[in-house]
Amino acid sequence: MNMLKVGDKVPDFSAKDQDGNTINLSDYKGKKLVVFFYPKANTPGCTAEACNLRDNYKELQDQGFELLGVSADSEKKQTNFRNKYEFPFPLLADEDHTVINTFGVWGPKKFMGKEYDGIHRTTFVIDGEGVVENVIEKVKTKDHAAQILA
């Protein structure tokens, strides 16, 4: 796993969101962007994290942040997740791992004694020039917006 670090320039990427629209990193030029990676839509931790960001979305926007959620789920799963919880931000359906590999968040994980490869729950704060300003690896799912705003 070769994760992007603070100071790294994020390579441009393109991926489809839950509605099939193409989202590019370049769309956010000049804006602060929060890219949060989560393992799987509609699971308890991922739901808590995304709902916390939704509930604090106005405050995040007031601080100049745009948000982008990313997982390897299909467009259909992302659409259901977004609609069920009324998320105001796009969710990328990164089934081919383009964005996941760009940021380096795919790798070995352990859960209940089993080892497997998966997405590491990680959040990147990117400045208007596409440079990583902050990497949050220990995401507090129920209080994630506060970590970003800190």
N, CA, C and O atoms as a GROMACS GRO file, in nm:
protein
  600
    1MET      N    1   0.084  -0.119   0.000
    1MET     CA    2   0.000   0.000   0.000
    1MET      C    3   0.088   0.124   0.000
    1MET      O    4   0.169   0.144   0.091
    2ASN      N    5   0.073   0.208  -0.101
    2ASN     CA    6   0.156   0.327  -0.111
    2ASN      C    7   0.065   0.451  -0.104
    2ASN      O    8   0.032   0.511  -0.206
    3MET      N    9   0.027   0.486   0.018
    3MET     CA   10  -0.071   0.593   0.040
    3MET      C   11  -0.011   0.731   0.018
    3MET      O   12   0.104   0.757   0.051
    4LEU      N   13  -0.094   0.821  -0.040
    4LEU     CA   14  -0.052   0.960  -0.055
    4LEU      C   15  -0.029   1.021   0.084
    4LEU      O   16  -0.099   0.987   0.180
    5LYS      N   17   0.070   1.112   0.092
    5LYS     CA   18   0.104   1.176   0.219
    5LYS      C   19   0.084   1.326   0.207
    5LYS      O   20   0.066   1.380   0.097
    6VAL      N   21   0.089   1.394   0.322
    6VAL     CA   22   0.081   1.540   0.324
    6VAL      C   23   0.194   1.594   0.236
    6VAL      O   24   0.309   1.552   0.247
    7GLY      N   25   0.159   1.688   0.149
    7GLY     CA   26   0.256   1.748   0.058
    7GLY      C   27   0.257   1.686  -0.080
    7GLY      O   28   0.312   1.744  -0.174
    8ASP      N   29   0.197   1.566  -0.095
    8ASP     CA   30   0.191   1.501  -0.226
    8ASP      C   31   0.090   1.570  -0.316
    8ASP      O   32  -0.014   1.616  -0.269
    9LYS      N   33   0.121   1.578  -0.444
    9LYS     CA   34   0.025   1.629  -0.543
    9LYS      C   35  -0.061   1.509  -0.584
    9LYS      O   36  -0.008   1.403  -0.618
   10VAL      N   37  -0.193   1.527  -0.580
   10VAL     CA   38  -0.284   1.419  -0.617
   10VAL      C   39  -0.290   1.409  -0.769
   10VAL      O   40  -0.323   1.507  -0.835
   11PRO      N   41  -0.259   1.292  -0.825
   11PRO     CA   42  -0.272   1.277  -0.970
   11PRO      C   43  -0.418   1.296  -1.011
   11PRO      O   44  -0.509   1.254  -0.939
   12ASP      N   45  -0.442   1.360  -1.126
   12ASP     CA   46  -0.580   1.381  -1.170
   12ASP      C   47  -0.647   1.245  -1.187
   12ASP      O   48  -0.584   1.148  -1.228
   13PHE      N   49  -0.774   1.239  -1.155
   13PHE     CA   50  -0.849   1.115  -1.170
   13PHE      C   51  -0.988   1.146  -1.222
   13PHE      O   52  -1.036   1.260  -1.212
   14SER      N   53  -1.052   1.044  -1.278
   14SER     CA   54  -1.192   1.052  -1.321
   14SER      C   55  -1.261   0.927  -1.273
   14SER      O   56  -1.205   0.817  -1.277
   15ALA      N   57  -1.384   0.944  -1.226
   15ALA     CA   58  -1.465   0.828  -1.184
   15ALA      C   59  -1.611   0.867  -1.197
   15ALA      O   60  -1.645   0.985  -1.204
   16LYS      N   61  -1.697   0.767  -1.201
   16LYS     CA   62  -1.841   0.790  -1.210
   16LYS      C   63  -1.900   0.803  -1.070
   16LYS      O   64  -1.861   0.731  -0.978
   17ASP      N   65  -1.995   0.897  -1.056
   17ASP     CA   66  -2.066   0.906  -0.928
   17ASP      C   67  -2.189   0.817  -0.932
   17ASP      O   68  -2.209   0.740  -1.027
   18GLN      N   69  -2.271   0.827  -0.828
   18GLN     CA   70  -2.388   0.740  -0.814
   18GLN      C   71  -2.488   0.755  -0.929
   18GLN      O   72  -2.568   0.665  -0.953
   19ASP      N   73  -2.484   0.869  -1.000
   19ASP     CA   74  -2.578   0.892  -1.111
   19ASP      C   75  -2.515   0.868  -1.248
   19ASP      O   76  -2.578   0.893  -1.350
   20GLY      N   77  -2.390   0.820  -1.249
   20GLY     CA   78  -2.324   0.795  -1.376
   20GLY      C   79  -2.254   0.917  -1.433
   20GLY      O   80  -2.203   0.913  -1.545
   21ASN      N   81  -2.251   1.028  -1.357
   21ASN     CA   82  -2.179   1.148  -1.402
   21ASN      C   83  -2.029   1.128  -1.380
   21ASN      O   84  -1.988   1.068  -1.281
   22THR      N   85  -1.949   1.178  -1.472
   22THR     CA   86  -1.804   1.169  -1.455
   22THR      C   87  -1.757   1.284  -1.366
   22THR      O   88  -1.786   1.401  -1.394
   23ILE      N   89  -1.685   1.249  -1.261
   23ILE     CA   90  -1.628   1.348  -1.168
   23ILE      C   91  -1.477   1.343  -1.186
   23ILE      O   92  -1.417   1.236  -1.184
   24ASN      N   93  -1.416   1.461  -1.203
   24ASN     CA   94  -1.271   1.470  -1.218
   24ASN      C   95  -1.214   1.550  -1.102
   24ASN      O   96  -1.281   1.638  -1.047
   25LEU      N   97  -1.091   1.519  -1.064
   25LEU     CA   98  -1.025   1.599  -0.961
   25LEU      C   99  -1.019   1.745  -1.007
   25LEU      O  100  -1.036   1.836  -0.926
   26SER      N  101  -0.996   1.766  -1.136
   26SER     CA  102  -0.982   1.902  -1.190
   26SER      C  103  -1.110   1.986  -1.173
   26SER      O  104  -1.105   2.109  -1.178
   27ASP      N  105  -1.225   1.920  -1.154
   27ASP     CA  106  -1.351   1.992  -1.130
   27ASP      C  107  -1.342   2.075  -1.002
   27ASP      O  108  -1.417   2.172  -0.985
   28TYR      N  109  -1.251   2.039  -0.913
   28TYR     CA  110  -1.241   2.103  -0.781
   28TYR      C  111  -1.123   2.199  -0.772
   28TYR      O  112  -1.087   2.243  -0.663
   29LYS      N  113  -1.062   2.231  -0.885
   29LYS     CA  114  -0.948   2.323  -0.884
   29LYS      C  115  -0.990   2.454  -0.817
   29LYS      O  116  -1.096   2.509  -0.846
   30GLY      N  117  -0.904   2.504  -0.726
   30GLY     CA  118  -0.933   2.628  -0.656
   30GLY      C  119  -1.022   2.610  -0.534
   30GLY      O  120  -1.054   2.708  -0.466
   31LYS      N  121  -1.063   2.485  -0.506
   31LYS     CA  122  -1.149   2.458  -0.390
   31LYS      C  123  -1.080   2.359  -0.298
   31LYS      O  124  -0.996   2.279  -0.340
   32LYS      N  125  -1.116   2.366  -0.168
   32LYS     CA  126  -1.066   2.267  -0.074
   32LYS      C  127  -1.157   2.145  -0.086
   32LYS      O  128  -1.280   2.156  -0.082
   33LEU      N  129  -1.096   2.029  -0.102
   33LEU     CA  130  -1.173   1.906  -0.125
   33LEU      C  131  -1.142   1.804  -0.017
   33LEU      O  132  -1.026   1.779   0.016
   34VAL      N  133  -1.248   1.745   0.037
   34VAL     CA  134  -1.234   1.634   0.132
   34VAL      C  135  -1.275   1.507   0.057
   34VAL      O  136  -1.389   1.495   0.013
   35VAL      N  137  -1.182   1.414   0.043
   35VAL     CA  138  -1.212   1.285  -0.020
   35VAL      C  139  -1.208   1.181   0.091
   35VAL      O  140  -1.103   1.152   0.148
   36PHE      N  141  -1.327   1.124   0.121
   36PHE     CA  142  -1.329   1.022   0.226
   36PHE      C  143  -1.359   0.885   0.166
   36PHE      O  144  -1.456   0.866   0.093
   37PHE      N  145  -1.271   0.790   0.200
   37PHE     CA  146  -1.284   0.653   0.152
   37PHE      C  147  -1.350   0.570   0.261
   37PHE      O  148  -1.312   0.578   0.378
   38TYR      N  149  -1.448   0.491   0.222
   38TYR     CA  150  -1.516   0.404   0.319
   38TYR      C  151  -1.528   0.265   0.258
   38TYR      O  152  -1.544   0.252   0.136
   39PRO      N  153  -1.521   0.161   0.343
   39PRO     CA  154  -1.517   0.024   0.291
   39PRO      C  155  -1.642  -0.020   0.215
   39PRO      O  156  -1.630  -0.082   0.110
   40LYS      N  157  -1.762   0.008   0.267
   40LYS     CA  158  -1.882  -0.048   0.204
   40LYS      C  159  -2.006   0.033   0.241
   40LYS      O  160  -2.032   0.060   0.358
   41ALA      N  161  -2.081   0.070   0.139
   41ALA     CA  162  -2.205   0.146   0.159
   41ALA      C  163  -2.303   0.066   0.246
   41ALA      O  164  -2.309  -0.056   0.239
   42ASN      N  165  -2.379   0.139   0.327
   42ASN     CA  166  -2.486   0.081   0.410
   42ASN      C  167  -2.437  -0.014   0.519
   42ASN      O  168  -2.515  -0.096   0.567
   43THR      N  169  -2.310  -0.004   0.558
   43THR     CA  170  -2.264  -0.080   0.675
   43THR      C  171  -2.261   0.017   0.793
   43THR      O  172  -2.253   0.138   0.771
   44PRO      N  173  -2.266  -0.032   0.916
   44PRO     CA  174  -2.282   0.059   1.031
   44PRO      C  175  -2.177   0.170   1.041
   44PRO      O  176  -2.213   0.287   1.058
   45GLY      N  177  -2.048   0.136   1.031
   45GLY     CA  178  -1.944   0.238   1.044
   45GLY      C  179  -1.948   0.340   0.931
   45GLY      O  180  -1.933   0.460   0.954
   46CYS      N  181  -1.970   0.292   0.810
   46CYS     CA  182  -1.972   0.380   0.694
   46CYS      C  183  -2.095   0.471   0.698
   46CYS      O  184  -2.088   0.588   0.660
   47THR      N  185  -2.206   0.417   0.744
   47THR     CA  186  -2.328   0.497   0.757
   47THR      C  187  -2.308   0.605   0.863
   47THR      O  188  -2.346   0.721   0.841
   48ALA      N  189  -2.250   0.569   0.977
   48ALA     CA  190  -2.226   0.667   1.084
   48ALA      C  191  -2.136   0.779   1.034
   48ALA      O  192  -2.161   0.896   1.061
   49GLU      N  193  -2.029   0.742   0.962
   49GLU     CA  194  -1.933   0.841   0.911
   49GLU      C  195  -2.000   0.936   0.812
   49GLU      O  196  -1.991   1.058   0.826
   50ALA      N  197  -2.068   0.880   0.712
   50ALA     CA  198  -2.129   0.963   0.608
   50ALA      C  199  -2.243   1.050   0.666
   50ALA      O  200  -2.261   1.164   0.623
   51CYS      N  201  -2.318   0.996   0.761
   51CYS     CA  202  -2.426   1.074   0.823
   51CYS      C  203  -2.369   1.189   0.908
   51CYS      O  204  -2.427   1.297   0.912
   52ASN      N  205  -2.257   1.165   0.974
   52ASN     CA  206  -2.193   1.272   1.050
   52ASN      C  207  -2.148   1.384   0.956
   52ASN      O  208  -2.163   1.501   0.989
   53LEU      N  209  -2.095   1.348   0.841
   53LEU     CA  210  -2.054   1.450   0.743
   53LEU      C  211  -2.176   1.521   0.687
   53LEU      O  212  -2.173   1.643   0.667
   54ARG      N  213  -2.282   1.447   0.662
   54ARG     CA  214  -2.408   1.508   0.614
   54ARG      C  215  -2.461   1.608   0.717
   54ARG      O  216  -2.500   1.720   0.682
   55ASP      N  217  -2.462   1.568   0.843
   55ASP     CA  218  -2.519   1.653   0.948
   55ASP      C  219  -2.436   1.779   0.971
   55ASP      O  220  -2.487   1.878   1.024
   56ASN      N  221  -2.310   1.776   0.932
   56ASN     CA  222  -2.221   1.892   0.948
   56ASN      C  223  -2.183   1.954   0.814
   56ASN      O  224  -2.088   2.031   0.805
   57TYR      N  225  -2.258   1.919   0.710
   57TYR     CA  226  -2.224   1.962   0.574
   57TYR      C  227  -2.222   2.114   0.560
   57TYR      O  228  -2.134   2.169   0.496
   58LYS      N  229  -2.321   2.180   0.620
   58LYS     CA  230  -2.328   2.326   0.609
   58LYS      C  231  -2.202   2.390   0.668
   58LYS      O  232  -2.142   2.479   0.609
   59GLU      N  233  -2.163   2.342   0.786
   59GLU     CA  234  -2.043   2.396   0.852
   59GLU      C  235  -1.918   2.368   0.768
   59GLU      O  236  -1.831   2.455   0.756
   60LEU      N  237  -1.909   2.248   0.712
   60LEU     CA  238  -1.794   2.215   0.626
   60LEU      C  239  -1.792   2.308   0.504
   60LEU      O  240  -1.687   2.357   0.465
   61GLN      N  241  -1.909   2.330   0.444
   61GLN     CA  242  -1.917   2.419   0.328
   61GLN      C  243  -1.882   2.563   0.366
   61GLN      O  244  -1.816   2.634   0.291
   62ASP      N  245  -1.928   2.605   0.485
   62ASP     CA  246  -1.897   2.740   0.532
   62ASP      C  247  -1.746   2.760   0.546
   62ASP      O  248  -1.696   2.872   0.533
   63GLN      N  249  -1.674   2.651   0.574
   63GLN     CA  250  -1.528   2.656   0.586
   63GLN      C  251  -1.460   2.636   0.450
   63GLN      O  252  -1.337   2.632   0.441
   64GLY      N  253  -1.542   2.626   0.344
   64GLY     CA  254  -1.488   2.616   0.208
   64GLY      C  255  -1.461   2.476   0.157
   64GLY      O  256  -1.395   2.459   0.054
   65PHE      N  257  -1.511   2.375   0.228
   65PHE     CA  258  -1.485   2.237   0.186
   65PHE      C  259  -1.593   2.183   0.093
   65PHE      O  260  -1.712   2.206   0.113
   66GLU      N  261  -1.549   2.110  -0.011
   66GLU     CA  262  -1.636   2.026  -0.094
   66GLU      C  263  -1.610   1.883  -0.048
   66GLU      O  264  -1.500   1.853  -0.001
   67LEU      N  265  -1.709   1.795  -0.061
   67LEU     CA  266  -1.693   1.656  -0.016
   67LEU      C  267  -1.715   1.558  -0.129
   67LEU      O  268  -1.795   1.580  -0.219
   68LEU      N  269  -1.641   1.449  -0.121
   68LEU     CA  270  -1.652   1.340  -0.217
   68LEU      C  271  -1.633   1.210  -0.141
   68LEU      O  272  -1.527   1.188  -0.082
   69GLY      N  273  -1.733   1.123  -0.142
   69GLY     CA  274  -1.720   0.991  -0.080
   69GLY      C  275  -1.680   0.890  -0.185
   69GLY      O  276  -1.723   0.898  -0.300
   70VAL      N  277  -1.597   0.792  -0.146
   70VAL     CA  278  -1.550   0.692  -0.243
   70VAL      C  279  -1.550   0.553  -0.180
   70VAL      O  280  -1.500   0.533  -0.069
   71SER      N  281  -1.609   0.457  -0.252
   71SER     CA  282  -1.594   0.315  -0.217
   71SER      C  283  -1.599   0.236  -0.348
   71SER      O  284  -1.621   0.292  -0.455
   72ALA      N  285  -1.578   0.107  -0.337
   72ALA     CA  286  -1.576   0.021  -0.456
   72ALA      C  287  -1.716  -0.032  -0.488
   72ALA      O  288  -1.730  -0.123  -0.570
   73ASP      N  289  -1.818   0.025  -0.426
   73ASP     CA  290  -1.955  -0.019  -0.451
   73ASP      C  291  -2.000   0.023  -0.592
   73ASP      O  292  -1.943   0.114  -0.652
   74SER      N  293  -2.103  -0.044  -0.643
   74SER     CA  294  -2.159  -0.012  -0.775
   74SER      C  295  -2.237   0.119  -0.769
   74SER      O  296  -2.272   0.168  -0.662
   75GLU      N  297  -2.264   0.176  -0.887
   75GLU     CA  298  -2.345   0.299  -0.894
   75GLU      C  299  -2.479   0.277  -0.825
   75GLU      O  300  -2.527   0.364  -0.752
   76LYS      N  301  -2.540   0.161  -0.848
   76LYS     CA  302  -2.672   0.131  -0.789
   76LYS      C  303  -2.664   0.132  -0.636
   76LYS      O  304  -2.751   0.190  -0.570
   77LYS      N  305  -2.562   0.068  -0.580
   77LYS     CA  306  -2.547   0.065  -0.433
   77LYS      C  307  -2.523   0.206  -0.379
   77LYS      O  308  -2.578   0.243  -0.276
   78GLN      N  309  -2.441   0.285  -0.450
   78GLN     CA  310  -2.414   0.422  -0.407
   78GLN      C  311  -2.542   0.506  -0.414
   78GLN      O  312  -2.567   0.587  -0.326
   79THR      N  313  -2.622   0.487  -0.520
   79THR     CA  314  -2.748   0.560  -0.533
   79THR      C  315  -2.841   0.527  -0.416
   79THR      O  316  -2.899   0.617  -0.356
   80ASN      N  317  -2.854   0.398  -0.386
   80ASN     CA  318  -2.941   0.356  -0.274
   80ASN      C  319  -2.892   0.416  -0.142
   80ASN      O  320  -2.973   0.462  -0.062
   81PHE      N  321  -2.761   0.413  -0.120
   81PHE     CA  322  -2.700   0.467   0.002
   81PHE      C  323  -2.729   0.616   0.012
   81PHE      O  324  -2.774   0.665   0.116
   82ARG      N  325  -2.704   0.689  -0.097
   82ARG     CA  326  -2.726   0.834  -0.098
   82ARG      C  327  -2.874   0.867  -0.074
   82ARG      O  328  -2.907   0.954   0.007
   83ASN      N  329  -2.962   0.798  -0.144
   83ASN     CA  330  -3.104   0.828  -0.133
   83ASN      C  331  -3.160   0.793   0.004
   83ASN      O  332  -3.242   0.867   0.059
   84LYS      N  333  -3.116   0.682   0.060
   84LYS     CA  334  -3.164   0.637   0.191
   84LYS      C  335  -3.131   0.739   0.300
   84LYS      O  336  -3.213   0.764   0.389
   85TYR      N  337  -3.010   0.799   0.293
   85TYR     CA  338  -2.965   0.891   0.397
   85TYR      C  339  -2.960   1.037   0.351
   85TYR      O  340  -2.917   1.125   0.426
   86GLU      N  341  -3.004   1.063   0.228
   86GLU     CA  342  -3.012   1.200   0.173
   86GLU      C  343  -2.879   1.275   0.183
   86GLU      O  344  -2.873   1.386   0.235
   87PHE      N  345  -2.772   1.214   0.132
   87PHE     CA  346  -2.641   1.279   0.133
   87PHE      C  347  -2.639   1.390   0.029
   87PHE      O  348  -2.683   1.369  -0.084
   88PRO      N  349  -2.589   1.509   0.065
   88PRO     CA  350  -2.585   1.622  -0.028
   88PRO      C  351  -2.457   1.625  -0.113
   88PRO      O  352  -2.436   1.719  -0.189
   89PHE      N  353  -2.372   1.523  -0.100
   89PHE     CA  354  -2.244   1.520  -0.172
   89PHE      C  355  -2.239   1.393  -0.258
   89PHE      O  356  -2.306   1.294  -0.228
   90PRO      N  357  -2.159   1.397  -0.367
   90PRO     CA  358  -2.150   1.280  -0.455
   90PRO      C  359  -2.075   1.164  -0.390
   90PRO      O  360  -1.985   1.183  -0.308
   91LEU      N  361  -2.114   1.043  -0.430
   91LEU     CA  362  -2.046   0.921  -0.388
   91LEU      C  363  -1.991   0.854  -0.514
   91LEU      O  364  -2.068   0.821  -0.605
   92LEU      N  365  -1.861   0.836  -0.520
   92LEU     CA  366  -1.802   0.773  -0.638
   92LEU      C  367  -1.813   0.621  -0.630
   92LEU      O  368  -1.785   0.560  -0.526
   93ALA      N  369  -1.854   0.562  -0.742
   93ALA     CA  370  -1.863   0.417  -0.755
   93ALA      C  371  -1.733   0.371  -0.822
   93ALA      O  372  -1.726   0.358  -0.944
   94ASP      N  373  -1.631   0.346  -0.741
   94ASP     CA  374  -1.497   0.318  -0.792
   94ASP      C  375  -1.474   0.167  -0.803
   94ASP      O  376  -1.385   0.111  -0.739
   95GLU      N  377  -1.558   0.103  -0.885
   95GLU     CA  378  -1.552  -0.044  -0.894
   95GLU      C  379  -1.420  -0.095  -0.950
   95GLU      O  380  -1.377  -0.205  -0.916
   96ASP      N  381  -1.356  -0.015  -1.037
   96ASP     CA  382  -1.228  -0.060  -1.095
   96ASP      C  383  -1.107  -0.013  -1.013
   96ASP      O  384  -0.992  -0.034  -1.053
   97HIS      N  385  -1.133   0.052  -0.899
   97HIS     CA  386  -1.029   0.094  -0.803
   97HIS      C  387  -0.936   0.203  -0.857
   97HIS      O  388  -0.826   0.220  -0.805
   98THR      N  389  -0.979   0.278  -0.958
   98THR     CA  390  -0.895   0.384  -1.013
   98THR      C  391  -0.858   0.486  -0.905
   98THR      O  392  -0.740   0.516  -0.886
   99VAL      N  393  -0.959   0.539  -0.836
   99VAL     CA  394  -0.936   0.643  -0.735
   99VAL      C  395  -0.874   0.580  -0.610
   99VAL      O  396  -0.784   0.638  -0.549
  100ILE      N  397  -0.922   0.463  -0.573
  100ILE     CA  398  -0.870   0.392  -0.456
  100ILE      C  399  -0.720   0.369  -0.470
  100ILE      O  400  -0.644   0.389  -0.375
  101ASN      N  401  -0.676   0.327  -0.590
  101ASN     CA  402  -0.534   0.302  -0.613
  101ASN      C  403  -0.455   0.433  -0.626
  101ASN      O  404  -0.340   0.439  -0.584
  102THR      N  405  -0.518   0.538  -0.682
  102THR     CA  406  -0.452   0.669  -0.693
  102THR      C  407  -0.411   0.718  -0.553
  102THR      O  408  -0.300   0.770  -0.535
  103PHE      N  409  -0.500   0.700  -0.455
  103PHE     CA  410  -0.473   0.746  -0.318
  103PHE      C  411  -0.399   0.641  -0.234
  103PHE      O  412  -0.346   0.673  -0.127
  104GLY      N  413  -0.395   0.517  -0.282
  104GLY     CA  414  -0.321   0.412  -0.211
  104GLY      C  415  -0.390   0.363  -0.085
  104GLY      O  416  -0.323   0.338   0.015
  105VAL      N  417  -0.523   0.349  -0.088
  105VAL     CA  418  -0.595   0.309   0.033
  105VAL      C  419  -0.644   0.163   0.028
  105VAL      O  420  -0.720   0.120   0.115
  106TRP      N  421  -0.599   0.087  -0.073
  106TRP     CA  422  -0.637  -0.055  -0.082
  106TRP      C  423  -0.521  -0.137  -0.029
  106TRP      O  424  -0.406  -0.116  -0.068
  107GLY      N  425  -0.551  -0.231   0.060
  107GLY     CA  426  -0.443  -0.313   0.113
  107GLY      C  427  -0.493  -0.414   0.214
  107GLY      O  428  -0.614  -0.425   0.236
  108PRO      N  429  -0.400  -0.486   0.275
  108PRO     CA  430  -0.437  -0.591   0.371
  108PRO      C  431  -0.504  -0.532   0.495
  108PRO      O  432  -0.461  -0.430   0.549
  109LYS      N  433  -0.608  -0.600   0.539
  109LYS     CA  434  -0.683  -0.560   0.658
  109LYS      C  435  -0.708  -0.683   0.743
  109LYS      O  436  -0.700  -0.796   0.696
  110LYS      N  437  -0.739  -0.658   0.869
  110LYS     CA  438  -0.779  -0.766   0.960
  110LYS      C  439  -0.914  -0.731   1.019
  110LYS      O  440  -0.936  -0.618   1.061
  111PHE      N  441  -1.003  -0.828   1.023
  111PHE     CA  442  -1.132  -0.807   1.087
  111PHE      C  443  -1.176  -0.939   1.148
  111PHE      O  444  -1.186  -1.040   1.078
  112MET      N  445  -1.200  -0.938   1.277
  112MET     CA  446  -1.241  -1.057   1.350
  112MET      C  447  -1.150  -1.177   1.319
  112MET      O  448  -1.196  -1.288   1.295
  113GLY      N  449  -1.019  -1.150   1.321
  113GLY     CA  450  -0.922  -1.258   1.304
  113GLY      C  451  -0.896  -1.299   1.160
  113GLY      O  452  -0.808  -1.381   1.135
  114LYS      N  453  -0.972  -1.244   1.066
  114LYS     CA  454  -0.950  -1.280   0.926
  114LYS      C  455  -0.870  -1.172   0.856
  114LYS      O  456  -0.887  -1.053   0.883
  115GLU      N  457  -0.781  -1.214   0.766
  115GLU     CA  458  -0.706  -1.118   0.686
  115GLU      C  459  -0.762  -1.118   0.544
  115GLU      O  460  -0.795  -1.224   0.490
  116TYR      N  461  -0.773  -1.000   0.486
  116TYR     CA  462  -0.823  -0.986   0.350
  116TYR      C  463  -0.781  -0.850   0.297
  116TYR      O  464  -0.735  -0.766   0.374
  117ASP      N  465  -0.795  -0.828   0.167
  117ASP     CA  466  -0.765  -0.698   0.109
  117ASP      C  467  -0.892  -0.615   0.102
  117ASP      O  468  -1.000  -0.666   0.069
  118GLY      N  469  -0.879  -0.487   0.133
  118GLY     CA  470  -0.995  -0.400   0.128
  118GLY      C  471  -0.956  -0.254   0.138
  118GLY      O  472  -0.837  -0.220   0.139
  119ILE      N  473  -1.056  -0.168   0.144
  119ILE     CA  474  -1.034  -0.024   0.153
  119ILE      C  475  -1.006   0.013   0.298
  119ILE      O  476  -1.078  -0.028   0.389
  120HIS      N  477  -0.900   0.090   0.318
  120HIS     CA  478  -0.872   0.143   0.451
  120HIS      C  479  -0.950   0.273   0.466
  120HIS      O  480  -0.937   0.364   0.384
  121ARG      N  481  -1.030   0.283   0.571
  121ARG     CA  482  -1.110   0.403   0.595
  121ARG      C  483  -1.013   0.519   0.621
  121ARG      O  484  -0.952   0.528   0.728
  122THR      N  485  -1.002   0.606   0.523
  122THR     CA  486  -0.905   0.716   0.528
  122THR      C  487  -0.967   0.839   0.463
  122THR      O  488  -1.044   0.827   0.368
  123THR      N  489  -0.933   0.956   0.515
  123THR     CA  490  -0.982   1.081   0.459
  123THR      C  491  -0.864   1.170   0.423
  123THR      O  492  -0.768   1.183   0.499
  124PHE      N  493  -0.875   1.231   0.306
  124PHE     CA  494  -0.772   1.323   0.257
  124PHE      C  495  -0.832   1.461   0.241
  124PHE      O  496  -0.941   1.477   0.186
  125VAL      N  497  -0.761   1.562   0.291
  125VAL     CA  498  -0.800   1.702   0.270
  125VAL      C  499  -0.702   1.758   0.168
  125VAL      O  500  -0.581   1.757   0.188
  126ILE      N  501  -0.757   1.808   0.057
  126ILE     CA  502  -0.676   1.852  -0.056
  126ILE      C  503  -0.700   2.001  -0.078
  126ILE      O  504  -0.814   2.048  -0.076
  127ASP      N  505  -0.591   2.075  -0.100
  127ASP     CA  506  -0.606   2.219  -0.122
  127ASP      C  507  -0.647   2.249  -0.266
  127ASP      O  508  -0.660   2.157  -0.348
  128GLY      N  509  -0.667   2.375  -0.297
  128GLY     CA  510  -0.714   2.418  -0.428
  128GLY      C  511  -0.619   2.389  -0.543
  128GLY      O  512  -0.657   2.397  -0.660
  129GLU      N  513  -0.494   2.355  -0.508
  129GLU     CA  514  -0.395   2.323  -0.611
  129GLU      C  515  -0.378   2.172  -0.627
  129GLU      O  516  -0.292   2.126  -0.704
  130GLY      N  517  -0.458   2.094  -0.554
  130GLY     CA  518  -0.450   1.949  -0.567
  130GLY      C  519  -0.342   1.885  -0.482
  130GLY      O  520  -0.298   1.773  -0.511
  131VAL      N  521  -0.298   1.956  -0.377
  131VAL     CA  522  -0.194   1.903  -0.289
  131VAL      C  523  -0.258   1.856  -0.157
  131VAL      O  524  -0.345   1.924  -0.102
  132VAL      N  525  -0.215   1.741  -0.108
  132VAL     CA  526  -0.269   1.685   0.016
  132VAL      C  527  -0.225   1.773   0.134
  132VAL      O  528  -0.106   1.791   0.158
  133GLU      N  529  -0.323   1.827   0.207
  133GLU     CA  530  -0.297   1.910   0.326
  133GLU      C  531  -0.302   1.830   0.454
  133GLU      O  532  -0.230   1.859   0.550
  134ASN      N  533  -0.387   1.726   0.455
  134ASN     CA  534  -0.407   1.647   0.576
  134ASN      C  535  -0.452   1.507   0.538
  134ASN      O  536  -0.526   1.490   0.441
  135VAL      N  537  -0.406   1.408   0.614
  135VAL     CA  538  -0.450   1.270   0.596
  135VAL      C  539  -0.502   1.222   0.732
  135VAL      O  540  -0.428   1.225   0.831
  136ILE      N  541  -0.626   1.179   0.737
  136ILE     CA  542  -0.685   1.128   0.862
  136ILE      C  543  -0.699   0.977   0.846
  136ILE      O  544  -0.785   0.928   0.773
  137GLU      N  545  -0.613   0.904   0.918
  137GLU     CA  546  -0.615   0.758   0.908
  137GLU      C  547  -0.698   0.695   1.019
  137GLU      O  548  -0.756   0.588   1.001
  138LYS      N  549  -0.703   0.761   1.134
  138LYS     CA  550  -0.783   0.708   1.246
  138LYS      C  551  -0.916   0.784   1.249
  138LYS      O  552  -0.937   0.873   1.331
  139VAL      N  553  -1.004   0.746   1.158
  139VAL     CA  554  -1.132   0.815   1.142
  139VAL      C  555  -1.225   0.778   1.257
  139VAL      O  556  -1.247   0.660   1.286
  140LYS      N  557  -1.279   0.883   1.322
  140LYS     CA  558  -1.382   0.861   1.423
  140LYS      C  559  -1.515   0.874   1.350
  140LYS      O  560  -1.559   0.984   1.317
  141THR      N  561  -1.580   0.760   1.324
  141THR     CA  562  -1.698   0.760   1.236
  141THR      C  563  -1.811   0.850   1.286
  141THR      O  564  -1.882   0.911   1.206
  142LYS      N  565  -1.828   0.858   1.418
  142LYS     CA  566  -1.940   0.938   1.472
  142LYS      C  567  -1.904   1.084   1.493
  142LYS      O  568  -1.991   1.164   1.529
  143ASP      N  569  -1.778   1.120   1.471
  143ASP     CA  570  -1.734   1.258   1.497
  143ASP      C  571  -1.633   1.302   1.392
  143ASP      O  572  -1.536   1.372   1.422
  144HIS      N  573  -1.656   1.258   1.267
  144HIS     CA  574  -1.556   1.279   1.164
  144HIS      C  575  -1.546   1.425   1.118
  144HIS      O  576  -1.436   1.473   1.090
  145ALA      N  577  -1.657   1.495   1.109
  145ALA     CA  578  -1.653   1.636   1.065
  145ALA      C  579  -1.562   1.718   1.157
  145ALA      O  580  -1.487   1.804   1.111
  146ALA      N  581  -1.569   1.692   1.287
  146ALA     CA  582  -1.485   1.764   1.384
  146ALA      C  583  -1.337   1.739   1.356
  146ALA      O  584  -1.255   1.829   1.373
  147GLN      N  585  -1.302   1.617   1.312
  147GLN     CA  586  -1.163   1.587   1.279
  147GLN      C  587  -1.118   1.670   1.158
  147GLN      O  588  -1.004   1.718   1.153
  148ILE      N  589  -1.205   1.687   1.062
  148ILE     CA  590  -1.172   1.762   0.941
  148ILE      C  591  -1.161   1.912   0.973
  148ILE      O  592  -1.072   1.980   0.924
  149LEU      N  593  -1.252   1.962   1.056
  149LEU     CA  594  -1.256   2.104   1.089
  149LEU      C  595  -1.149   2.145   1.189
  149LEU      O  596  -1.119   2.264   1.202
  150ALA      N  597  -1.090   2.048   1.259
  150ALA     CA  598  -0.990   2.078   1.363
  150ALA      C  599  -0.865   2.142   1.306
  150ALA      O  600  -0.772   2.173   1.380
   0.00000   0.00000   0.00000
